[in-house]
Amino acid sequence: MAALPRINTVGMRDGSPAMRPPTLSALHPGSETHLPVEVERLLLGVVADGFTLHCCGPRAAPFALIASYRWEGYVDLVTIRCLDWITTARVYAPQRRRIDVFAPEAVVWAYAGPPQWALPALLELVHPQHCNAPTSAYPAPISLHIPRAEQRPMAIRFPPPDRAAIRAARLGAAMTTSRASPSLSAAGLNNR
């Protein structure tokens, strides 16, 4: 599996990136920082699940990393602008409408927090057709928005053809399993 780009930050205090307001990017050229091992492992899980990666800004020092996975009617999204606080979401994507993954308008589910919690929450979010899948749309958090000036230059990495459907197959299989054991599904035990 290919390594993820290194993210450079400024405002480093005690070895961790400083928090910035959600409207400002916290990933700027400055001192080089490596992703924590657990976070890199989780991000590689996102890649393995078939997400498309968008590196916004110079590859050596991106302003933001975005990962997206398109479903029928939804897009699962990871937005990383700061190493210790990321936003994950399932974006509402009505049919025949183009969705801007850098400025989504509505979500049906969102989670902002440390990557150790936010990434697993998204990776284990049920299939959009699951009976317990979130469906009520509400305004997207501002932390999902990447200003146009911070989107360029952009490198896009599409999943290999054999990986593109991995997420749908994995969550579809989990959905079949949860239907087979409704008592476990209702208790939330199948979704872990």
Z-matrix of the N, CA and C atoms (Angstrom, degrees):
N
C 1 1.435
C 2 1.529 1 108.79
N 3 1.316 2 117.48 1 140.42
C 4 1.463 3 121.68 2 -177.40
C 5 1.517 4 110.86 3 -73.12
N 6 1.321 5 115.20 4 147.27
C 7 1.461 6 120.32 5 178.55
C 8 1.516 7 109.81 6 -73.22
N 9 1.314 8 116.00 7 152.15
C 10 1.454 9 121.70 8 176.84
C 11 1.514 10 109.33 9 -82.01
N 12 1.351 11 117.84 10 154.93
C 13 1.456 12 118.66 11 178.93
C 14 1.513 13 111.05 12 -65.84
N 15 1.316 14 115.99 13 151.26
C 16 1.462 15 119.92 14 174.65
C 17 1.514 16 108.34 15 -77.49
N 18 1.304 17 116.53 16 144.04
C 19 1.458 18 121.27 17 -179.07
C 20 1.511 19 108.27 18 -108.44
N 21 1.313 20 116.39 19 129.24
C 22 1.464 21 121.45 20 178.15
C 23 1.515 22 109.11 21 -101.31
N 24 1.320 23 115.63 22 142.19
C 25 1.457 24 119.61 23 -179.48
C 26 1.515 25 110.04 24 -136.27
N 27 1.322 26 115.41 25 158.82
C 28 1.457 27 121.50 26 168.55
C 29 1.512 28 106.73 27 -116.08
N 30 1.296 29 116.03 28 170.17
C 31 1.461 30 118.87 29 -179.43
C 32 1.510 31 112.06 30 77.28
N 33 1.308 32 117.56 31 26.09
C 34 1.453 33 120.33 32 -179.20
C 35 1.526 34 109.78 33 -71.07
N 36 1.319 35 115.96 34 131.51
C 37 1.456 36 122.33 35 174.38
C 38 1.516 37 107.00 36 -132.67
N 39 1.290 38 116.03 37 127.60
C 40 1.464 39 121.24 38 178.08
C 41 1.530 40 112.61 39 54.50
N 42 1.330 41 116.96 40 34.86
C 43 1.454 42 120.41 41 175.57
C 44 1.511 43 115.74 42 80.19
N 45 1.344 44 119.35 43 1.90
C 46 1.456 45 119.94 44 178.11
C 47 1.520 46 109.45 45 -126.18
N 48 1.351 47 117.10 46 151.91
C 49 1.447 48 119.83 47 -177.49
C 50 1.526 49 111.96 48 -66.07
N 51 1.306 50 116.12 49 144.29
C 52 1.462 51 121.06 50 176.46
C 53 1.519 52 109.15 51 -76.00
N 54 1.319 53 117.44 52 143.95
C 55 1.459 54 121.78 53 176.30
C 56 1.516 55 108.79 54 -75.14
N 57 1.324 56 116.53 55 144.91
C 58 1.458 57 122.58 56 177.31
C 59 1.510 58 108.15 57 -129.66
N 60 1.319 59 116.93 58 162.28
C 61 1.466 60 118.29 59 176.15
C 62 1.517 61 110.41 60 -57.55
N 63 1.346 62 118.12 61 149.11
C 64 1.445 63 120.68 62 -175.92
C 65 1.525 64 114.11 63 -60.89
N 66 1.324 65 119.11 64 -20.56
C 67 1.460 66 120.48 65 -179.91
C 68 1.512 67 112.03 66 -84.23
N 69 1.325 68 118.74 67 -8.69
C 70 1.464 69 122.07 68 178.94
C 71 1.511 70 109.24 69 -110.58
N 72 1.319 71 116.60 70 141.87
C 73 1.452 72 119.74 71 178.62
C 74 1.523 73 110.24 72 -76.30
N 75 1.305 74 116.70 73 137.49
C 76 1.466 75 121.62 74 177.92
C 77 1.521 76 111.58 75 -100.20
N 78 1.321 77 116.94 76 1.15
C 79 1.458 78 120.58 77 178.48
C 80 1.521 79 107.56 78 -108.98
N 81 1.301 80 117.31 79 97.36
C 82 1.455 81 122.21 80 179.97
C 83 1.519 82 108.99 81 -129.49
N 84 1.331 83 117.07 82 157.93
C 85 1.461 84 118.58 83 176.24
C 86 1.519 85 110.55 84 -56.26
N 87 1.270 86 116.62 85 140.41
C 88 1.458 87 122.59 86 -178.91
C 89 1.505 88 107.91 87 173.68
N 90 1.310 89 116.44 88 -138.65
C 91 1.458 90 118.69 89 179.46
C 92 1.527 91 109.50 90 -75.91
N 93 1.318 92 115.79 91 140.52
C 94 1.451 93 121.22 92 -176.24
C 95 1.518 94 111.12 93 -74.31
N 96 1.327 95 115.33 94 138.36
C 97 1.450 96 122.04 95 179.22
C 98 1.522 97 108.67 96 -130.69
N 99 1.320 98 117.17 97 140.36
C 100 1.458 99 121.59 98 175.86
C 101 1.513 100 108.17 99 -97.90
N 102 1.329 101 115.84 100 147.83
C 103 1.450 102 120.46 101 176.52
C 104 1.526 103 109.47 102 -67.02
N 105 1.326 104 117.56 103 141.12
C 106 1.467 105 118.80 104 172.84
C 107 1.535 106 109.28 105 -58.88
N 108 1.313 107 117.17 106 148.01
C 109 1.464 108 122.49 107 -175.43
C 110 1.528 109 111.31 108 -55.32
N 111 1.324 110 118.08 109 -45.72
C 112 1.472 111 121.03 110 -178.82
C 113 1.523 112 111.09 111 -63.55
N 114 1.329 113 117.11 112 -40.61
C 115 1.468 114 121.19 113 179.75
C 116 1.528 115 109.59 114 -66.79
N 117 1.321 116 117.60 115 -42.69
C 118 1.465 117 120.14 116 178.02
C 119 1.523 118 110.46 117 -62.20
N 120 1.336 119 117.84 118 -40.39
C 121 1.469 120 121.52 119 178.09
C 122 1.529 121 110.41 120 -61.42
N 123 1.334 122 116.76 121 -43.44
C 124 1.462 123 120.80 122 179.00
C 125 1.529 124 111.43 123 -65.74
N 126 1.330 125 117.25 124 -40.70
C 127 1.463 126 120.44 125 178.37
C 128 1.524 127 111.39 126 -66.08
N 129 1.317 128 116.67 127 -36.69
C 130 1.459 129 119.54 128 175.37
C 131 1.535 130 110.15 129 -65.47
N 132 1.338 131 117.13 130 -30.96
C 133 1.467 132 121.22 131 173.59
C 134 1.519 133 111.52 132 -64.53
N 135 1.321 134 116.92 133 -37.54
C 136 1.466 135 121.72 134 176.12
C 137 1.527 136 109.14 135 -63.33
N 138 1.326 137 116.29 136 -45.98
C 139 1.469 138 121.14 137 178.73
C 140 1.533 139 109.59 138 -61.16
N 141 1.328 140 116.97 139 -45.41
C 142 1.463 141 121.22 140 -179.27
C 143 1.521 142 112.20 141 -64.27
N 144 1.341 143 117.08 142 -25.89
C 145 1.459 144 121.83 143 179.66
C 146 1.527 145 111.80 144 -77.16
N 147 1.335 146 118.37 145 -5.91
C 148 1.452 147 120.96 146 175.08
C 149 1.522 148 115.48 147 99.55
N 150 1.321 149 117.87 148 17.11
C 151 1.460 150 121.03 149 178.88
C 152 1.527 151 110.65 150 -73.09
N 153 1.323 152 116.64 151 149.66
C 154 1.461 153 123.54 152 170.71
C 155 1.514 154 106.99 153 -87.69
N 156 1.337 155 117.39 154 134.96
C 157 1.461 156 121.87 155 -178.86
C 158 1.525 157 110.69 156 -104.67
N 159 1.333 158 115.79 157 139.37
C 160 1.459 159 123.10 158 176.46
C 161 1.526 160 106.68 159 -124.52
N 162 1.317 161 116.22 160 119.23
C 163 1.462 162 121.57 161 176.61
C 164 1.529 163 106.11 162 -101.87
N 165 1.327 164 117.00 163 110.35
C 166 1.465 165 122.33 164 -175.58
C 167 1.524 166 109.82 165 -96.06
N 168 1.322 167 115.82 166 120.43
C 169 1.454 168 121.24 167 -177.57
C 170 1.513 169 109.26 168 102.47
N 171 1.321 170 116.74 169 -174.73
C 172 1.466 171 119.65 170 -179.95
C 173 1.524 172 111.15 171 -59.07
N 174 1.309 173 117.31 172 138.86
C 175 1.482 174 120.64 173 -178.07
C 176 1.519 175 112.32 174 -58.54
N 177 1.327 176 117.08 175 -35.23
C 178 1.463 177 120.46 176 -178.58
C 179 1.521 178 111.99 177 -75.30
N 180 1.329 179 117.53 178 -19.71
C 181 1.466 180 121.24 179 -177.78
C 182 1.525 181 109.79 180 -151.29
N 183 1.336 182 117.87 181 69.68
C 184 1.462 183 119.72 182 -175.59
C 185 1.524 184 113.06 183 -67.45
N 186 1.342 185 114.51 184 150.65
C 187 1.462 186 121.22 185 173.63
C 188 1.526 187 109.95 186 -78.15
N 189 1.335 188 115.72 187 -32.68
C 190 1.464 189 120.67 188 -178.05
C 191 1.525 190 109.32 189 -158.22
N 192 1.331 191 115.15 190 153.42
C 193 1.457 192 122.66 191 170.76
C 194 1.524 193 106.88 192 -118.72
N 195 1.328 194 115.77 193 132.07
C 196 1.458 195 121.78 194 179.98
C 197 1.521 196 106.94 195 -124.48
N 198 1.322 197 116.86 196 137.81
C 199 1.460 198 121.86 197 173.14
C 200 1.525 199 106.98 198 -125.96
N 201 1.324 200 116.71 199 134.27
C 202 1.466 201 119.66 200 -178.01
C 203 1.526 202 110.88 201 -135.60
N 204 1.326 203 114.56 202 147.14
C 205 1.460 204 121.74 203 177.27
C 206 1.520 205 107.20 204 -135.38
N 207 1.326 206 117.01 205 119.39
C 208 1.464 207 122.37 206 -175.05
C 209 1.526 208 111.14 207 -89.83
N 210 1.333 209 114.96 208 127.14
C 211 1.456 210 123.37 209 172.12
C 212 1.522 211 106.82 210 -111.51
N 213 1.308 212 117.02 211 172.80
C 214 1.459 213 119.69 212 171.09
C 215 1.535 214 106.85 213 -75.71
N 216 1.321 215 116.05 214 110.10
C 217 1.461 216 121.34 215 178.40
C 218 1.523 217 115.36 216 93.78
N 219 1.343 218 118.30 217 -6.98
C 220 1.464 219 121.16 218 -177.36
C 221 1.526 220 110.58 219 -148.76
N 222 1.325 221 115.35 220 162.56
C 223 1.461 222 122.37 221 171.28
C 224 1.521 223 107.10 222 -135.22
N 225 1.333 224 117.75 223 123.86
C 226 1.463 225 121.09 224 172.49
C 227 1.519 226 106.93 225 -83.03
N 228 1.334 227 116.29 226 136.65
C 229 1.451 228 120.82 227 -169.28
C 230 1.520 229 111.65 228 -137.85
N 231 1.324 230 115.79 229 138.23
C 232 1.466 231 123.61 230 172.07
C 233 1.520 232 105.86 231 -121.42
N 234 1.330 233 117.25 232 126.36
C 235 1.461 234 121.97 233 177.17
C 236 1.520 235 108.27 234 -122.33
N 237 1.344 236 115.46 235 119.28
C 238 1.467 237 121.07 236 -179.02
C 239 1.519 238 108.10 237 -117.00
N 240 1.325 239 115.31 238 114.22
C 241 1.458 240 121.50 239 176.12
C 242 1.518 241 110.77 240 -120.68
N 243 1.304 242 115.81 241 -11.38
C 244 1.459 243 122.99 242 -178.59
C 245 1.528 244 106.15 243 -146.83
N 246 1.308 245 117.62 244 140.79
C 247 1.456 246 120.06 245 -174.69
C 248 1.524 247 114.75 246 -69.78
N 249 1.320 248 117.56 247 -23.31
C 250 1.463 249 117.48 248 -175.90
C 251 1.523 250 113.75 249 -109.95
N 252 1.344 251 118.20 250 6.96
C 253 1.471 252 120.89 251 179.10
C 254 1.515 253 107.82 252 -153.64
N 255 1.326 254 117.49 253 111.86
C 256 1.454 255 120.81 254 -178.02
C 257 1.523 256 109.92 255 -123.97
N 258 1.318 257 115.60 256 166.92
C 259 1.463 258 120.38 257 178.21
C 260 1.524 259 108.43 258 -122.00
N 261 1.324 260 115.49 259 131.61
C 262 1.455 261 121.97 260 174.24
C 263 1.521 262 106.50 261 -120.07
N 264 1.326 263 116.14 262 150.93
C 265 1.464 264 118.44 263 -176.53
C 266 1.521 265 110.79 264 -160.34
N 267 1.316 266 114.81 265 159.05
C 268 1.467 267 121.74 266 165.05
C 269 1.522 268 104.69 267 -111.00
N 270 1.320 269 114.53 268 113.78
C 271 1.465 270 122.62 269 -175.40
C 272 1.523 271 109.19 270 -89.20
N 273 1.314 272 115.14 271 135.82
C 274 1.462 273 121.02 272 174.90
C 275 1.517 274 108.16 273 -72.35
N 276 1.332 275 117.40 274 125.75
C 277 1.465 276 122.57 275 -176.86
C 278 1.525 277 109.17 276 -130.64
N 279 1.333 278 117.47 277 83.97
C 280 1.469 279 119.56 278 -178.94
C 281 1.530 280 111.39 279 -57.56
N 282 1.312 281 115.64 280 149.14
C 283 1.465 282 120.76 281 -179.20
C 284 1.523 283 110.96 282 -56.88
N 285 1.314 284 115.25 283 146.40
C 286 1.463 285 124.98 284 177.88
C 287 1.526 286 113.63 285 61.90
N 288 1.319 287 118.68 286 19.02
C 289 1.466 288 121.23 287 174.66
C 290 1.512 289 108.49 288 -118.90
N 291 1.305 290 115.18 289 135.02
C 292 1.459 291 120.65 290 176.88
C 293 1.528 292 108.22 291 -77.53
N 294 1.307 293 116.87 292 134.27
C 295 1.462 294 121.93 293 -179.83
C 296 1.514 295 108.87 294 -106.11
N 297 1.321 296 115.86 295 130.59
C 298 1.460 297 121.85 296 175.94
C 299 1.526 298 107.37 297 -91.37
N 300 1.331 299 117.10 298 106.17
C 301 1.470 300 120.34 299 -177.56
C 302 1.528 301 111.66 300 -68.97
N 303 1.335 302 117.89 301 -10.21
C 304 1.467 303 121.88 302 178.39
C 305 1.525 304 112.12 303 -95.17
N 306 1.327 305 116.92 304 -8.59
C 307 1.466 306 121.32 305 178.71
C 308 1.526 307 109.68 306 -155.67
N 309 1.334 308 117.19 307 62.20
C 310 1.470 309 118.72 308 -179.39
C 311 1.530 310 110.85 309 -66.06
N 312 1.314 311 115.49 310 148.49
C 313 1.465 312 120.55 311 -178.46
C 314 1.523 313 113.19 312 -92.01
N 315 1.331 314 116.60 313 -40.06
C 316 1.464 315 119.97 314 -175.03
C 317 1.517 316 110.55 315 -137.79
N 318 1.325 317 115.36 316 146.20
C 319 1.462 318 122.28 317 176.39
C 320 1.521 319 108.59 318 -127.98
N 321 1.326 320 115.32 319 160.57
C 322 1.465 321 120.15 320 172.35
C 323 1.525 322 110.21 321 -109.49
N 324 1.332 323 115.53 322 -11.74
C 325 1.472 324 121.38 323 179.08
C 326 1.516 325 107.05 324 -159.52
N 327 1.322 326 117.36 325 138.53
C 328 1.467 327 121.65 326 176.24
C 329 1.521 328 108.95 327 -148.63
N 330 1.315 329 114.82 328 149.35
C 331 1.463 330 120.99 329 178.66
C 332 1.521 331 107.09 330 -145.03
N 333 1.304 332 116.69 331 123.72
C 334 1.463 333 121.72 332 175.71
C 335 1.517 334 107.33 333 -118.38
N 336 1.325 335 115.39 334 133.09
C 337 1.454 336 118.66 335 -179.89
C 338 1.511 337 110.43 336 171.63
N 339 1.330 338 115.40 337 -169.88
C 340 1.467 339 119.56 338 177.30
C 341 1.532 340 109.67 339 -59.42
N 342 1.326 341 117.45 340 143.33
C 343 1.464 342 119.20 341 -177.94
C 344 1.519 343 113.60 342 -58.54
N 345 1.339 344 117.92 343 -28.53
C 346 1.462 345 120.95 344 179.34
C 347 1.524 346 111.59 345 -63.59
N 348 1.335 347 118.15 346 -21.94
C 349 1.466 348 122.24 347 178.28
C 350 1.521 349 111.56 348 -105.03
N 351 1.336 350 116.81 349 -41.64
C 352 1.465 351 120.77 350 -174.04
C 353 1.532 352 112.51 351 -68.90
N 354 1.329 353 118.05 352 -41.64
C 355 1.466 354 119.99 353 -178.82
C 356 1.528 355 112.16 354 -66.18
N 357 1.345 356 119.89 355 -48.12
C 358 1.470 357 118.16 356 177.02
C 359 1.531 358 112.55 357 -62.09
N 360 1.336 359 117.16 358 -34.20
C 361 1.469 360 119.66 359 178.44
C 362 1.523 361 110.37 360 -59.84
N 363 1.329 362 117.37 361 -43.12
C 364 1.463 363 120.29 362 178.80
C 365 1.530 364 111.21 363 -71.99
N 366 1.328 365 116.99 364 -44.40
C 367 1.463 366 119.51 365 -177.90
C 368 1.528 367 112.03 366 -60.81
N 369 1.314 368 117.20 367 -30.34
C 370 1.465 369 120.95 368 -179.11
C 371 1.526 370 113.49 369 -99.75
N 372 1.335 371 117.70 370 3.40
C 373 1.456 372 120.57 371 175.97
C 374 1.525 373 108.27 372 -60.88
N 375 1.318 374 116.28 373 135.52
C 376 1.466 375 120.41 374 -174.61
C 377 1.527 376 111.91 375 -64.24
N 378 1.311 377 115.24 376 157.96
C 379 1.463 378 123.63 377 176.49
C 380 1.532 379 108.97 378 -53.40
N 381 1.333 380 118.48 379 142.10
C 382 1.467 381 120.22 380 -179.29
C 383 1.528 382 114.27 381 -57.99
N 384 1.331 383 118.75 382 -23.34
C 385 1.460 384 120.76 383 178.79
C 386 1.524 385 112.96 384 -92.31
N 387 1.304 386 117.37 385 0.42
C 388 1.467 387 121.88 386 178.39
C 389 1.531 388 108.37 387 -67.34
N 390 1.312 389 116.30 388 146.72
C 391 1.474 390 120.17 389 -178.05
C 392 1.534 391 112.62 390 -62.73
N 393 1.329 392 117.85 391 -23.90
C 394 1.467 393 121.12 392 179.20
C 395 1.527 394 113.43 393 -98.89
N 396 1.329 395 117.31 394 8.72
C 397 1.465 396 120.55 395 -179.01
C 398 1.524 397 110.22 396 -69.13
N 399 1.332 398 117.16 397 141.36
C 400 1.467 399 119.86 398 177.10
C 401 1.525 400 110.06 399 -66.88
N 402 1.344 401 116.47 400 140.35
C 403 1.469 402 120.41 401 -178.32
C 404 1.523 403 113.70 402 -134.99
N 405 1.313 404 118.88 403 -12.71
C 406 1.468 405 121.27 404 -177.65
C 407 1.526 406 110.00 405 -84.14
N 408 1.326 407 116.35 406 117.35
C 409 1.462 408 121.22 407 -177.80
C 410 1.527 409 111.37 408 -80.68
N 411 1.327 410 115.31 409 145.87
C 412 1.457 411 122.83 410 174.73
C 413 1.533 412 107.68 411 -148.14
N 414 1.332 413 118.84 412 164.58
C 415 1.471 414 120.46 413 -175.99
C 416 1.526 415 112.24 414 -57.16
N 417 1.327 416 115.07 415 138.20
C 418 1.461 417 121.41 416 -179.71
C 419 1.524 418 110.64 417 -68.15
N 420 1.337 419 117.60 418 141.94
C 421 1.470 420 119.97 419 175.82
C 422 1.527 421 110.56 420 -61.62
N 423 1.310 422 116.67 421 143.55
C 424 1.462 423 122.14 422 179.90
C 425 1.532 424 110.92 423 -62.04
N 426 1.323 425 117.99 424 -24.36
C 427 1.463 426 121.22 425 -179.44
C 428 1.529 427 112.53 426 -66.63
N 429 1.343 428 118.32 427 -10.97
C 430 1.458 429 121.51 428 175.28
C 431 1.524 430 112.07 429 -85.29
N 432 1.322 431 117.34 430 -11.61
C 433 1.465 432 121.23 431 -174.75
C 434 1.532 433 111.78 432 -87.28
N 435 1.319 434 115.55 433 129.86
C 436 1.463 435 122.78 434 175.84
C 437 1.529 436 106.70 435 -113.54
N 438 1.342 437 118.69 436 116.63
C 439 1.463 438 120.29 437 179.53
C 440 1.529 439 111.23 438 -56.77
N 441 1.322 440 115.75 439 144.16
C 442 1.462 441 121.44 440 -177.32
C 443 1.531 442 111.81 441 -54.23
N 444 1.327 443 117.55 442 -37.89
C 445 1.466 444 121.39 443 -179.29
C 446 1.528 445 111.80 444 -63.16
N 447 1.331 446 117.81 445 -25.35
C 448 1.467 447 121.56 446 -179.56
C 449 1.522 448 112.80 447 -93.61
N 450 1.329 449 117.68 448 0.15
C 451 1.468 450 120.91 449 -178.33
C 452 1.530 451 112.82 450 -87.07
N 453 1.317 452 117.57 451 -16.31
C 454 1.459 453 121.41 452 -174.55
C 455 1.505 454 111.12 453 -115.33
N 456 1.316 455 119.91 454 147.53
C 457 1.461 456 124.35 455 -11.26
C 458 1.520 457 110.42 456 -65.20
N 459 1.320 458 116.34 457 162.14
C 460 1.459 459 120.61 458 -178.06
C 461 1.518 460 110.50 459 -130.84
N 462 1.307 461 115.03 460 135.67
C 463 1.461 462 121.40 461 172.61
C 464 1.523 463 106.96 462 -113.50
N 465 1.306 464 116.93 463 131.39
C 466 1.467 465 121.76 464 -179.78
C 467 1.516 466 108.23 465 -117.70
N 468 1.326 467 114.97 466 132.31
C 469 1.463 468 120.62 467 177.92
C 470 1.520 469 108.36 468 -121.18
N 471 1.327 470 115.37 469 110.26
C 472 1.458 471 120.77 470 178.21
C 473 1.520 472 109.17 471 -81.88
N 474 1.321 473 117.25 472 149.97
C 475 1.468 474 118.26 473 178.01
C 476 1.520 475 109.71 474 -69.46
N 477 1.331 476 117.14 475 149.61
C 478 1.466 477 119.16 476 174.35
C 479 1.530 478 108.94 477 -58.79
N 480 1.321 479 118.09 478 149.64
C 481 1.473 480 120.73 479 -177.86
C 482 1.524 481 114.10 480 -50.90
N 483 1.329 482 117.40 481 -36.36
C 484 1.460 483 119.57 482 -179.16
C 485 1.533 484 112.98 483 -74.90
N 486 1.345 485 118.87 484 -12.20
C 487 1.467 486 122.44 485 -179.26
C 488 1.522 487 112.30 486 -102.43
N 489 1.337 488 117.74 487 -18.51
C 490 1.465 489 121.56 488 -171.49
C 491 1.528 490 113.55 489 -58.36
N 492 1.310 491 118.03 490 -33.56
C 493 1.463 492 120.76 491 -176.82
C 494 1.527 493 113.25 492 -101.41
N 495 1.320 494 118.22 493 8.59
C 496 1.467 495 122.01 494 -176.26
C 497 1.534 496 111.12 495 -59.40
N 498 1.328 497 117.50 496 -47.93
C 499 1.471 498 121.29 497 -178.07
C 500 1.529 499 111.12 498 -60.25
N 501 1.317 500 116.69 499 -46.53
C 502 1.465 501 120.34 500 -179.80
C 503 1.530 502 110.42 501 -61.68
N 504 1.325 503 116.97 502 -42.66
C 505 1.464 504 120.41 503 179.82
C 506 1.527 505 111.21 504 -66.52
N 507 1.349 506 116.88 505 -43.53
C 508 1.471 507 120.62 506 -178.36
C 509 1.522 508 111.01 507 -64.38
N 510 1.335 509 117.09 508 -47.88
C 511 1.464 510 120.12 509 -178.53
C 512 1.523 511 111.56 510 -73.59
N 513 1.336 512 117.15 511 -29.92
C 514 1.461 513 120.14 512 174.75
C 515 1.515 514 111.29 513 -65.09
N 516 1.336 515 116.30 514 -41.00
C 517 1.466 516 120.54 515 177.68
C 518 1.524 517 110.56 516 -65.59
N 519 1.337 518 116.83 517 -39.59
C 520 1.470 519 120.18 518 177.70
C 521 1.520 520 110.47 519 -64.87
N 522 1.338 521 116.28 520 -35.72
C 523 1.459 522 120.49 521 179.31
C 524 1.524 523 110.00 522 -65.56
N 525 1.323 524 117.75 523 -40.21
C 526 1.456 525 122.75 524 178.09
C 527 1.525 526 109.98 525 -64.24
N 528 1.330 527 116.59 526 -42.45
C 529 1.462 528 121.52 527 178.98
C 530 1.522 529 110.81 528 -64.22
N 531 1.324 530 117.63 529 -41.82
C 532 1.467 531 119.64 530 -178.20
C 533 1.516 532 111.24 531 -69.08
N 534 1.336 533 117.72 532 -29.37
C 535 1.470 534 120.01 533 175.24
C 536 1.511 535 110.77 534 -69.21
N 537 1.337 536 115.41 535 -30.76
C 538 1.461 537 119.80 536 -179.16
C 539 1.520 538 111.84 537 -73.35
N 540 1.344 539 117.96 538 -23.89
C 541 1.459 540 120.72 539 179.81
C 542 1.525 541 109.39 540 -132.58
N 543 1.355 542 117.57 541 75.85
C 544 1.457 543 121.46 542 -174.18
C 545 1.522 544 113.90 543 -60.34
N 546 1.312 545 119.52 544 -30.35
C 547 1.464 546 119.61 545 -179.29
C 548 1.522 547 110.88 546 -66.91
N 549 1.335 548 117.81 547 -38.48
C 550 1.459 549 120.37 548 177.01
C 551 1.520 550 110.74 549 -69.16
N 552 1.341 551 116.89 550 -40.27
C 553 1.453 552 120.34 551 -178.94
C 554 1.521 553 110.85 552 -64.49
N 555 1.299 554 117.56 553 -43.46
C 556 1.463 555 121.06 554 -179.47
C 557 1.523 556 110.96 555 -62.49
N 558 1.309 557 116.32 556 -33.60
C 559 1.458 558 120.16 557 179.69
C 560 1.531 559 111.82 558 -80.82
N 561 1.339 560 116.42 559 -7.01
C 562 1.455 561 120.20 560 -179.81
C 563 1.522 562 113.59 561 80.19
N 564 1.328 563 117.06 562 11.22
C 565 1.455 564 120.53 563 -176.63
C 566 1.526 565 112.56 564 -80.35
N 567 1.322 566 117.96 565 -24.05
C 568 1.471 567 119.94 566 179.11
C 569 1.511 568 111.80 567 -78.44
N 570 1.309 569 119.27 568 -16.86
C 571 1.442 570 122.19 569 -172.80
C 572 1.518 571 112.30 570 -93.80
N 573 1.295 572 119.26 571 15.35
C 574 1.456 573 121.95 572 -179.52
C 575 1.490 574 111.03 573 -104.21
